Amino acid sequence: MSQSVKFLTPLALFLALVVLLFYGLGTDPRKVPSPLIGKPAPEFVLPVLGEPQRTVSNQALLGQVSLVNVWASWCVSCRAEHAELMRLAREEKDIQIFGLNWKDEAPDALRMLRQTGNPYVVSAYDPDNQVGIHFGVYGAPETFVVDQQGIIRHKHIGPIDRRAWEETLRPLVQQIKAES
């Protein structure tokens, strides 16, 4: 092998890595497509947070447009979005906000809800990711928009703020309501 080829091979590999790095930096990590869009929400039965003798299932998502919000007390971004979820729970009567408390300790989660309010009609308790894995959750917060038939229509990665609600989620909820 000639000297120039030995020199150019590592250089070419380095340049390829630089190109991949710049491509990756230019993509939005919140726009990861979910393979569940257009499919029924995964079947599950989980205990209700704070009421382990009571369970909740995917059947709770039927009949009304639902936001399934994956959250945890240890999640800083979840705390950041909490005020917006509280506002939605007060003002938006055409949706239900369903919580999926994910990889959390029940006492910590309950303390957070006592201190900051509870926007959820019910919050399922998934401490060991039994259900989160079936939803394809890889971080919190994530929110799924589920239609009245239990079909996942959208996955929002990251905290919901007023802008995300007004520009993306509210128009989708209105569209789903208009279709029914």
N, C-alpha and C positions, 0 to 999 in steps of 0.2 A: 504494500500500500504506500502510496507516495506521501510525502510530508504534508503537502497541501490538503489532501483528503483527511489525514489525521487531525489537522488543525480545523478544517471546515465542519467536520461532523459535530463536535461539541458546540461550536458556534451556531450551527443550524438548529440543534436541539434547544439551546438557550433562547434563540429568537422565537421558536415555536411556543415555548413556555411563556414568553413575554406576551405574545399575541393572545394566547388563551387567558392569561391573567387580565389583560385589558378588556377582553370580551366579557369575562366574568364580572368585572367591576362595573360594566355598563348595563348589566341586567338588574331588574328589580326582584329581590328575593321574595316579595309579597305576591308575585304573579306566578306562583308555582301551580300548574294545572293539577286539578284533582281528578283521578280516574272515577270518582264517585258521582260527578256531576251528571244528572239525568238518571240516576239509579236510586232505588229505595235506600233510606237510611238503614244502617246495619241494625239487625235485630239485637236487642239487649234487654236484660233485666238487672238492675242495680239497686242497692239500698239508697234510700233518700238520705241526703246529708243531715246528720243530727237525729235521724229517726231510723236506725238500722233495722227495726222490726218491720218497717214499711218499704215496699219496693216501687220502682217506677220502670216502665219499659218504653220501647220505641212507639208503642201504641199511643202514648201521651202526645206524640207529634202530629197525630191525625186530626183533621177537621178545622185547623186554623194554621195560618202561616206562622212558622216558628223560627226564631233565631236560636240556634244551639250554640251557646257560648262556652268554650273551653277555658277554664280559669283555675287559678290557684292562689292561695294567700301569699306564697313566696315570690310570686311573679310581679315584678315592678310595673311592667306594662299593663297587667291586669288591673292593678290599682289605679293606673293612669286613666284607663277607659271606664272605670266604675261609675264616675259621675255621669257620663253620657248614657250608660245603661240605666241608671236610676231615672234620668230624664225621659228616656224612651219608655220605661215602664209606667211612668206617670202620664205621659202625653200621647203615646201611640197605642190606641185601643184596638187596632186591627192586627196586632201581632202578639205572640206570647214569647217571652224570653225564658228559655229553658237552659239551666246551668249544667255543665259537666265539670264537676270539681275533680281535677286531674292531678295525680301524683302528689297528693297533699295529705296533711295530717288533719283529721276532722276537728279537733279542738282549735287549731289555728284558723281553719276556714270559717268555723262558726264565730270565732272572735272577730274576724274581719267583717263578716256580715252584720254582727251586732254593732260594730263601731261605724260602719259606713253605709248601712242600709242593705236591703235585700231586693234586687230587681227581678229575681227569678220566681216564676210560678212554682217551680220545683227545681232542686239541684240534685242531680244524681251524683253519687260518691264513687269515684273510680281511682282508688289510691294506687293500684298496681297496674294501671293501663290496660285492663281487660277489654274495655270498650274503645278507649282512645285509639288503640292500634287498628281497630276495624274501621274507624273514621279516617285513618291516615294522619293522625295528629302527630306532629313532631316538635311542637312547641306551643307555648301559651303566650298570649291569647290567640285563639283561632275561633272564627264564628262561621257556622254553616246556616244558610237560608234553606229552610225545608218547607215545601208547599203543603197544602191541605191533604194531599194524598200520601204524604210521607216521602216525597221525592226530593233529593238534594238538588237545589238549583244553583247554588253558588257557595264558594268557600272564600272567606276573607281572612287573610293572614295578618296578624298584628292587631293593635288596639283599634277599636271603633272610636272615632272622634266625630264631631259635628260634620266635618267635610266628607268623611267616608259615608256617613249616614245620608247626607243630602245628595251627594253626587252618584253614589253607587247603590247603596242598600235600599233606600226609600224608593227610588224609581223601580227597582226590581220587585219590591214588595207590591207596589201599585200595579205593575204589569201582571204579576201572579194573581192578584185580586181581580183584575179586569178579565183575565182568562177564564175565571171560574164562574 
